[in-house]
């Protein structure tokens, strides 16, 4: 038979788990926002540098070289930042499901 103290303890454990989940979720979302901000800043800086090179180009060859360099840099930055942000989203998903794993582990016996 369940006592009042046991019910209170279970409620406290669930509340603590909810607070911890909300805190880690907030940190995960914040990390994603920072990563997007970094990507945006880098993209703007690269775009400005490209524009300066393009305006300063004295020949068609220099303009094409600047365009090629910019395209390569933009692609590399996109792939790098996309992988980082994707990893942050994966970590956020793992953090979001962690309390559910812990909760079900109490009721479902471990697989042998």
Short mmCIF file of the C-alpha atoms (twelve columns), coordinates in Angstrom:
data_MODEL
# 
_entry.id   MODEL 
# 
loop_
_atom_site.group_PDB 
_atom_site.id 
_atom_site.type_symbol 
_atom_site.label_atom_id 
_atom_site.label_alt_id 
_atom_site.label_comp_id 
_atom_site.label_asym_id 
_atom_site.label_seq_id 
_atom_site.Cartn_x 
_atom_site.Cartn_y 
_atom_site.Cartn_z 
_atom_site.pdbx_PDB_model_num 
ATOM 1   C CA . UNK A 1   0.000  0.000  0.000   1 
ATOM 2   C CA . UNK A 2   1.257  3.455  -0.917  1 
ATOM 3   C CA . UNK A 3   1.674  5.963  1.867   1 
ATOM 4   C CA . UNK A 4   1.314  9.721  1.721   1 
ATOM 5   C CA . UNK A 5   5.065  10.140 2.114   1 
ATOM 6   C CA . UNK A 6   5.737  7.866  -0.868  1 
ATOM 7   C CA . UNK A 7   3.279  9.813  -3.013  1 
ATOM 8   C CA . UNK A 8   4.897  13.086 -1.968  1 
ATOM 9   C CA . UNK A 9   8.344  11.687 -2.718  1 
ATOM 10  C CA . UNK A 10  7.248  10.561 -6.190  1 
ATOM 11  C CA . UNK A 11  5.735  13.983 -6.845  1 
ATOM 12  C CA . UNK A 12  8.952  15.662 -5.723  1 
ATOM 13  C CA . UNK A 13  11.027 13.396 -7.986  1 
ATOM 14  C CA . UNK A 14  8.793  14.188 -10.962 1 
ATOM 15  C CA . UNK A 15  8.981  17.916 -10.261 1 
ATOM 16  C CA . UNK A 16  12.773 17.775 -9.955  1 
ATOM 17  C CA . UNK A 17  12.962 15.856 -13.238 1 
ATOM 18  C CA . UNK A 18  10.706 18.410 -14.957 1 
ATOM 19  C CA . UNK A 19  12.811 21.328 -13.705 1 
ATOM 20  C CA . UNK A 20  16.036 19.629 -14.804 1 
ATOM 21  C CA . UNK A 21  14.539 18.872 -18.218 1 
ATOM 22  C CA . UNK A 22  13.347 22.439 -18.699 1 
ATOM 23  C CA . UNK A 23  16.768 23.774 -17.734 1 
ATOM 24  C CA . UNK A 24  18.667 21.482 -20.099 1 
ATOM 25  C CA . UNK A 25  16.129 22.158 -22.875 1 
ATOM 26  C CA . UNK A 26  16.639 25.902 -22.411 1 
ATOM 27  C CA . UNK A 27  20.419 25.494 -22.581 1 
ATOM 28  C CA . UNK A 28  20.101 23.380 -25.738 1 
ATOM 29  C CA . UNK A 29  17.878 25.920 -27.479 1 
ATOM 30  C CA . UNK A 30  20.234 28.690 -26.406 1 
ATOM 31  C CA . UNK A 31  23.216 26.824 -27.875 1 
ATOM 32  C CA . UNK A 32  21.348 26.411 -31.168 1 
ATOM 33  C CA . UNK A 33  20.514 30.136 -31.241 1 
ATOM 34  C CA . UNK A 34  24.159 31.024 -30.612 1 
ATOM 35  C CA . UNK A 35  25.271 28.676 -33.403 1 
ATOM 36  C CA . UNK A 36  22.801 30.270 -35.826 1 
ATOM 37  C CA . UNK A 37  24.028 33.718 -34.769 1 
ATOM 38  C CA . UNK A 38  27.645 32.694 -35.371 1 
ATOM 39  C CA . UNK A 39  26.726 31.324 -38.795 1 
ATOM 40  C CA . UNK A 40  24.891 34.517 -39.712 1 
ATOM 41  C CA . UNK A 41  27.784 36.708 -38.546 1 
ATOM 42  C CA . UNK A 42  30.304 34.608 -40.506 1 
ATOM 43  C CA . UNK A 43  28.127 34.709 -43.625 1 
ATOM 44  C CA . UNK A 44  27.790 38.494 -43.481 1 
ATOM 45  C CA . UNK A 45  31.534 38.937 -42.926 1 
ATOM 46  C CA . UNK A 46  32.346 36.643 -45.850 1 
ATOM 47  C CA . UNK A 47  29.820 38.459 -48.044 1 
ATOM 48  C CA . UNK A 48  31.340 41.821 -47.198 1 
ATOM 49  C CA . UNK A 49  34.850 40.567 -47.913 1 
ATOM 50  C CA . UNK A 50  33.686 39.140 -51.244 1 
ATOM 51  C CA . UNK A 51  32.032 42.414 -52.215 1 
ATOM 52  C CA . UNK A 52  35.223 44.317 -51.468 1 
ATOM 53  C CA . UNK A 53  37.277 41.896 -53.566 1 
ATOM 54  C CA . UNK A 54  34.781 42.044 -56.401 1 
ATOM 55  C CA . UNK A 55  34.715 45.849 -56.408 1 
ATOM 56  C CA . UNK A 56  38.527 45.904 -56.330 1 
ATOM 57  C CA . UNK A 57  38.888 43.421 -59.200 1 
ATOM 58  C CA . UNK A 58  40.747 44.959 -62.124 1 
ATOM 59  C CA . UNK A 59  40.040 42.189 -64.601 1 
ATOM 60  C CA . UNK A 60  37.475 39.553 -65.371 1 
ATOM 61  C CA . UNK A 61  39.903 36.842 -64.207 1 
ATOM 62  C CA . UNK A 62  40.202 38.466 -60.766 1 
ATOM 63  C CA . UNK A 63  36.415 38.758 -60.520 1 
ATOM 64  C CA . UNK A 64  35.944 35.101 -61.439 1 
ATOM 65  C CA . UNK A 65  38.652 34.068 -58.956 1 
ATOM 66  C CA . UNK A 66  36.952 36.097 -56.208 1 
ATOM 67  C CA . UNK A 67  33.588 34.507 -57.060 1 
ATOM 68  C CA . UNK A 68  35.103 31.019 -57.024 1 
ATOM 69  C CA . UNK A 69  36.815 31.607 -53.690 1 
ATOM 70  C CA . UNK A 70  33.599 33.027 -52.195 1 
ATOM 71  C CA . UNK A 71  31.500 30.106 -53.425 1 
ATOM 72  C CA . UNK A 72  33.981 27.606 -51.986 1 
ATOM 73  C CA . UNK A 73  34.144 29.405 -48.636 1 
ATOM 74  C CA . UNK A 74  30.359 29.802 -48.442 1 
ATOM 75  C CA . UNK A 75  29.831 26.105 -49.150 1 
ATOM 76  C CA . UNK A 76  32.419 24.982 -46.596 1 
ATOM 77  C CA . UNK A 77  30.973 27.300 -43.962 1 
ATOM 78  C CA . UNK A 78  27.460 26.066 -44.683 1 
ATOM 79  C CA . UNK A 79  28.419 22.397 -44.405 1 
ATOM 80  C CA . UNK A 80  30.474 22.948 -41.245 1 
ATOM 81  C CA . UNK A 81  27.837 25.001 -39.443 1 
ATOM 82  C CA . UNK A 82  25.002 22.720 -40.608 1 
ATOM 83  C CA . UNK A 83  26.744 19.706 -39.117 1 
ATOM 84  C CA . UNK A 84  27.328 21.568 -35.854 1 
ATOM 85  C CA . UNK A 85  23.719 22.751 -35.637 1 
ATOM 86  C CA . UNK A 86  22.444 19.304 -36.585 1 
ATOM 87  C CA . UNK A 87  24.485 17.830 -33.742 1 
ATOM 88  C CA . UNK A 88  23.014 20.382 -31.344 1 
ATOM 89  C CA . UNK A 89  19.495 19.433 -32.445 1 
ATOM 90  C CA . UNK A 90  20.320 15.746 -31.932 1 
ATOM 91  C CA . UNK A 91  21.628 16.496 -28.434 1 
ATOM 92  C CA . UNK A 92  18.479 18.495 -27.693 1 
ATOM 93  C CA . UNK A 93  16.291 15.582 -28.791 1 
ATOM 94  C CA . UNK A 94  18.251 13.189 -26.581 1 
ATOM 95  C CA . UNK A 95  17.856 15.549 -23.622 1 
ATOM 96  C CA . UNK A 96  14.132 15.880 -24.279 1 
ATOM 97  C CA . UNK A 97  13.579 12.107 -24.253 1 
ATOM 98  C CA . UNK A 98  15.892 11.357 -21.316 1 
ATOM 99  C CA . UNK A 99  13.203 11.888 -18.634 1 
ATOM 100 C CA . UNK A 100 10.853 9.597  -20.552 1 
ATOM 101 C CA . UNK A 101 13.548 6.926  -20.628 1 
ATOM 102 C CA . UNK A 102 14.097 7.289  -16.891 1 
ATOM 103 C CA . UNK A 103 10.368 7.200  -16.186 1 
ATOM 104 C CA . UNK A 104 9.718  4.080  -18.272 1 
ATOM 105 C CA . UNK A 105 12.785 2.348  -16.834 1 
ATOM 106 C CA . UNK A 106 11.070 2.340  -13.449 1 
ATOM 107 C CA . UNK A 107 8.099  0.406  -14.798 1 
ATOM 108 C CA . UNK A 108 9.545  -1.748 -17.569 1 
ATOM 109 C CA . UNK A 109 12.030 -4.431 -16.583 1 
ATOM 110 C CA . UNK A 110 15.390 -4.259 -18.328 1 
ATOM 111 C CA . UNK A 111 15.795 -6.446 -21.403 1 
ATOM 112 C CA . UNK A 112 18.030 -9.399 -20.822 1 
# 
